[in-house]
Structure formats: structure tokens, C-alpha cells
């Protein structure tokens, strides 16, 4: 179904209209920083087994929402629920065995090797009665192989390029082997080839390993290509939620980003492809866009004419594994 102005479009995959099962959800949450609300009374359900991508303009509250889902930010009102209970009522280690997180910014300890950092992802499974095991070793090896960093295992993290370091952090999150994986701008610092390589990895984790993946992305076309469930936000509220093929329209793009655009069909993936008409207010946009930003309203109609075939703990110690500092440089306006 297409998004309509003034109404949130939600998933409707069951006959009675009830959303799919959701181990993780936000119920009437209000979130903010330093006395300022970013998100107010928001309801969001993350369908189990979905690849959910949250999109929106800067300062819309998407990363703030993700931090609340990760138990790094306590709501001022409402609750984030994990398996039907307030997430803050669960033990931290139990949450870390269920939810893995790749934050916007991560700081590795000085002098640590790639293998040792990835191994920190196994910290939630360690205790006085359970030390390092073959299962831990296998999980680390599998995570490094999946992210293509096995040959870097002996290198110091601070000697790596930005893209290599990002893949190391992804490997640490994978080594945690959680059922839910939260990713805050995971393709940061990566060139376009490695961006798509990583997105394909997340899709495989979602489809083959049945992990629920939730990502914040800036690239809406990547979101439309890989998401099974998209959440579009603006000014701290959800404007639309559902499969990209059902909700991505030129009207939605204009409402969320203020950008005149056409929505076509990706000739490779068959998913919505957003083609900007130009920057808002530019002469190029005025000449090439429809007379109204809502004229090309229905994504289905646009796809009838596809182009010819020729993409609360700000330190998060337990959640990320051991003593790794994260989130300290988080930008609350993201």
C-alpha cells in the first residue's frame, strides 16, 4: 500500500491486520538529551526475522531510537520491550546475549590486535564458571571469515584503514552471535564496493541465519534494496513503515527529506529506485520535476514504466563486549 499524507503506513502481513511477532518494540517512548525531547510518544515494532532499515533526514531521531532499542538510552516516558518485558528490567548480560550493536563511533583499546578485539564479542558468554572454549574460538573465526578480515587477525587495529577497522567492529558484533543485530550507519568509512559487500553480508545473516537485523542508513536506495521492512522518520515520528515496494513513493521522499524526486524500478533488484530531480528549490529541480512534489505519488505507477536494464549505558560495555568504549562521541542530533 502507498503512504498517504497524515497517516502512518504499517505492515499488514497477517489476515487480521495484526503486525508480525516482535521480540523488540518501543511502546509510547519519549527520548531526548539534556532536557530536549527528540522523539515523543513513539510506537515501533521490529518484526521478528526482518531486515528493518530506519531512514530519515539528519536530526529526525533515527539514531536516538536505535540507542533506546539497544538499551543505551533510557526513555523519559514509555518503554522499550524485549520479550514482553521492559528492557531495563533484564540483566545486562542477558540483553548482550540477545542484542548485538554496531554503534556510530567505536574506540578500540591501544595496542589491541584484530583477533583480540573480535574476541571481545564473546565477553557476554564468559563467567567465573565458563572460560574461553572451542565454541568461542569457532565464533571468532567464523566472524572474521564472514567479514574478510582473517588475514588481518594479527595486525594492530590502530594500524588499519578506516574501512578495515569498520569491518573489524562488524566482526566483533557478529562474534556475539545474537538473534538481534542493531547497526548504526554500518557502511560508514567504506568505499562503494565494500558497502554493498557488507549489505550482502547482513542480508545473508537475515535470510540464512534468521537473525533480525535493524540498521540506520543514510542511503535510501540501499535501504530500499535490502530492507524487508522500512521505517521512515521525520521530526521524531514515524511517517511510514512497511515493505519498501509498498511505501516508497515520491510523496514519501518529499515528506521525509524535502527532496523532489521520481521513484522508478531498480533494473537489477526490482526494488524502488529514487532519482532526485535536483536540490530543493534549484532551477534543475523546477525544470525536471513534476509540477507538484506529489504528482508522481504512487511507486507502483512509477514502476509500470521501468528504465531499460543496463543498489543507558553510553559506554555500552556489556552490549559490545568487555571494556570497549563506544558512543562517547555520539551526535544526539542524528
N, C-alpha and C positions, 0 to 999 in steps of 0.2 A: 504494500500500500504506500502511497505517496504521502509525504509530510504536508500538513495543512497549517496555515498561519494560525498561531494562537493555540495550537493543540499539540501535545506530545504524541508522536507515533511510537508505539511499543511493539514488542514481539508478540505474535499471536500464533504459536505453533501447536496449540492444543485445542481440541474441539470446543471446550467450554470457555476458551479465552483466557485461561489461567497461564501465567508465564511459566516457563520450564523450571524445574527444581533449581534452587540457588543456595549453595552452601554459604556463599558470601554475599551479603547485601547491606545496603545502607537504608535506614528507616528514619525519615524525617530529620536528617542530620543537619546541624548548623556548624560550620567550620570557619576558622579565621585565625588571625595573628595579631598580637599587640592591640587588642580591643577592636579590631576591624573585622567584620564578617566578610568572608569571600564567597561562601556557599550558605544558603539559607533553606532549611526545611526540605532537604533533597531526598527523594526516594530513588534508589537504583538497585536493580537486581542483576547479578552476574550469572547468567545461565551456566549450569554445570556443563563441562565439556566444550564450552565455546571458546573461540578466539575473539575476545572482545577488545575493540580499539576505541579509545576515547580521543576525540578530536575537538578542536575549538581554537579561537584566537588566543593570543597571549593574554594572561590575567583573567581567563574565564573560569579558573578554578579546577582545571582537569588534574594537574599535579597535586593540588591540595586534596582533592578527592582520593587520589591514589594513595597518598600518605595516610589518610584516615583508614582506607581499606587494609593498609599494611600494619596498622596499629602503631604508627609513628606519630599520629596526631589525634589527640582525644577530642571528640566532638563537644561543643559547648551545649548542644541540645541534640536529642535523638540518640540513636545508637547504630554502631556497625555490628552486625550479627554474623557470627561464624557458627555454623551448625546449630542455628536457633538460639544461641546464647550471645550476650554482649561479648565482643572480642576481648575486652579488657578484663573479663572475669576468667579467661583462660590463663593457664600458666604460660609464661613467655616461651619456654622450651617447647611446649606443645604447639603453640602457634608457629614456631620456627620449623617444626616438622611438617606443617601443613601448607604454609605460605612462604614462598621464596621471593626475594626482592632484588631487583637491579635498580638502584637509585640514579638520580641525575648525576651526582658527583660522588666519587669514592676516593679515599686516600689510603694507600697501602702503607704498612709499616716500612721504615727504612731497611734496606738490605734483605728484603724477603724475596725468595725465588718464586717463579711461576707455580711450580708444583706445590710449594708450601702454602701459597695464597689460595689456590684452588682447594687444598685440603681443609682450609678453614670452613668450607661449606659443610663439612661433616661434624662441626662442633655440636650442633643440637643433639647428636646421637651419642656423644661421649658422656661418661659419668664415672664416678668412683668404681662402679661395678662393671662398666663396659668401656674398655680401652680400644685403641685402634685395631681394626680387624681386616680380614680379606675383603669383606663386603665394602668397607670404606675405601680400600685400595682400588677395588674394581670401579666404584662410583667415580672416583677422581680420574682414573684412566679413561673411562667412558666419556666423561665430561670434556676432558682435554681433546680427545679424538673428535668428538662431535663439533667442537669449535675450531679445530685445525691448529691447535697450539702444542701438540705433543712434543714437537721438536724444540719448543721453547722452554720445556719444563725446567731446565737447569739455569735459565737466564734470570737475572735480577729484573724485577718488574719495572724499576725506575729507569732501566736502560732501553725499554721498549718504546715503540712509536705509540701515538695516541690510539690508533686503530687496533694495534696488538693488545694494548692494555685493556681496551674495551672488551675484547674477546676473552681475556683472562677473567674479567669480572663476570661475564656471562657464564663462563665455565664454572666459576665458584657457585653461582646461583643454581646451575644445573646439578652440580655435585650434591646439593642439598636434597635432591630427589623428592620434591614436594608435589602435591596434587594440584596446587595453585601457584602460578608464577606471575608476579607483577613486574612490569618493565616500564621504567620512566625514561622515555626517549632513548631506547636501546641502540639506535643507529648513530648516535652522536659520535663524531670524530671519524666515522667510516667513509671510505670512498663509495661510489655508487655500486660497484660490483660487490663489495663486502656487505653493503646494506642489504641487497637482495639475497645474498648468501645467508645472512643472519635471519632474515624474514622467512626464508625457506626452512631454516632450522626450526624456528618457532612453530611454523605450520606443521612440520613433521612431529614435533613434540605434542602438539594439539591433536593431530589425527591418529598417529600410530601409538603414542604412549598415553593417550586420553587425558592429557593434562589440560586444565583450564588455564588459559593464558589471557592476561589483561595488560594491554600496553597503551601508553600515551605516545601518540605520534604527531609530528607536525606535517608530514607529507600525507595529504588527504588521499592522493591517488594510491599510495602504498596501502593506506588503511582500507580503501575500497577493494583493493585486490586481495588482501589477505584476511580481512575480518569476516567472521560469520555473524558477528553482532557488533554494530557500531553505535556508540553513544556520542551525539553531537551536543556540545555545551556552549552556552553564551551567558555571560554575566552571572555565573554561579548557578545556573539552572539547566536542566536537560531540555533541549529543543526537540530532539527526536532520538528514538532508539529502535534498532531493528536491523535486519539484513541490509547491507549496502544497496543491493539491487532494488529494494523496496523503498528506501528513504532518501537516497541521494538524488536530489533534483537541483536545477538552477536556483529555484526559490530557496532551498535549504542553504546552498552555498552563499547566497546573498545575505540571508538572515544571520548566519553564523559568522561569516567573515567580512561581510560588506563588499563582496567581490562579484562584479558582473562576470558571468561565465556560462558556457554551454556544457551540457552533460551528454557525452557520446558513449559508445561502447568500446572498451579496450579490445582491439582486434586480436590480441593474443589470449587474454584471460576471460574475455566476455563479461567483465565487470565494469561498473561505471567509471568513466574517464572524464575528469574535469579539465576543460580547456578554457583558461581565463580569457576574457575579452580585452583585458588591459587593467591597469591600476584604476581604482575607483576615481571617477571624475576626469580621467585622462581623455584626450582627444581620440586616441585609438579606441578606447572602450566605447565612447559615444558613437563612433563611426561603425564599429563592428558588432556591437551587442544589440539585442532586440530593443525595441522602443521602451519596454519595461523590463526591469530585472527579473520579473516573474513570468515573462512571456513564454520562455521555454520551461514551463513548470513541471512537466511530467517526464521523469527519467525514462519511463517505458517508451513514451513517444519519441524521445531523442534516439533511443536505441533501435527504432524502426528504420533508421537511416544511418547505419554504422559506416565508418570510414572503410575504405578498401584495405584488406590485410597487407601489410608490407613486412606496465609496474605499481607512641607518645614519648617514643624514645628517639630524640633527634639523632642519637648516635647509632641506633639500630643494631646494637652489638649482637644480641642473640639471633635476631632475624637474619642477619647477614653472615653469621658465623664468627664466633670468637671476638677478638679485640680489633675489629676493623672499624675505623671511623668513617661514617657516611652521613650525608645530609647536612653537614655543618655549614656548607655554603649554599644551601637550598635557597632559591629565589621565591619568596612567598607570593609573588605576583604571577607565577607561571600557571 
